[in-house]
Amino acid sequence: MSHLLFTTPLFISTLFYIFFFFVILVIVGGLISKYLMRRVFNRMQDNMNQHYDRQQSSKKEGKVTIEYDRDKKGKKQYKRDQGEYIDYEEVDE
């Protein structure tokens, strides 16, 4: 009697609807995620272009500017535990 349950039209149609629902969910989910990712990347690109344009427009042509890293300002280039710094001189032969 239990094998009769799996061959009923109601059970088979239910399995078909569940399978169809998941296929549609994957297709629609893929399209929505592609749209959202494209939108996010376009926004990021627009923000970067605006930042670049703003930075370029603030500088005049021919003007030299020196920019320092704020994080590295005032720090030593070597540490004491790395050893002693030795200044070598070139010898001409």
Secondary structure by P-SEA (a helix, b strand, c coil): caaaaaacaaaaaaaaaaaaaaaaaaaaaaaaaaaaaaaaaaaaaaaaaaaaaaaaaaccccbbbbbbcccccccccccccccbbbbbbbbcc
